Amino acid sequence: MACDLIAKGRTLPCKNSRIGIKYVDFANYDSANVYSVTGQEIATLPSGLDEVFRYQVKATGNSLVETATVDLEKRTTEIKQVLNLVLQKMTKESEVEFLALTYGITTAFVHDFNGNVFAVGIDTGLDATSSTKSTDDGGYKITLEAVDTKYSPYLSSSAKTALEALVSDTNVTP
């Protein structure tokens, strides 16, 4: 594998961005779904991806943090992707789905307030590393983690359109 070389500088951006997660679409992880990433973008979704489930979240308390760990001796780089979500209001119907997130392996499509969609856990899937049900918070908290080879890639506009078509209309109303 050839090493990537720096090819461009970077200017200071305008102050017109909004931080936070708007919603997350989850799919059951399937190793047969291979995502083709070119220039940190997914242009088309895998044909085996046939349904996603949308979780609406508040802008605060939710985060996607990705951290690169470089091992100079082994000459490897791994990206740890950590998705933290807060799901308000406890109900037995919500809890069934919350447990499915806790026990299962998923792929997530994280939508931010700037119109970006990031594909998370596409190499190995996301596994829950902690989950909490709390009457203090009145809901659930979950941390899902994956280790991939790159930061979560962006979806192209055509891939975002294709993703919207896959959103299930089966929802839990807390």
C-alpha positions, 0 to 999 in steps of 0.5 A: 500500500502506498502512503498518502502524501499531503497534497493541499493546504487548508484555509480557516472556515467561515463560522456558519456550521452547527454542531450536533447529531440530528438523527441516526439511521441504524442497519443490522451489520452484514459483513457481505455489505461492502462499502466502496470508499473513494476520497472519503466518500461513499457514492453508492450503498451496497445492494444488500442494504435494504432497510434502516431504522431512524432514531431521532435524538436531541442535539445535546448529549449525543456525539460521534468521536473518532480517534486514530491510534498509530503504532509506529513499530507495527506501522499500523493506524486504527480508527476507533469510532465511538457513538454516544446516544441519549434516548429520552423517555422509558417505555417497554416498546423502546426498551425492546429496541434499546436491548436490540442495539445493546445485544446486536451489531449495527452499522450507523449513518449519522446525520449532522445539522450541516447536511452531512451523513457519516457511515460508521462501523462499515468495516467491522460493525458497531458493538455496544460497550455500555448502556444505561437505563436511568430514572434520573435521566428518564431514558437510556444512554448507549455507547457503541464502538467500532475499530475501522481503518479510516474515519467514517466516510461521507455519503454522496448526495446520491447515496443520501437519497438512496438511504432516505428510500431505505428508512423504515416507517416502523417506529416506536413512539415513546 
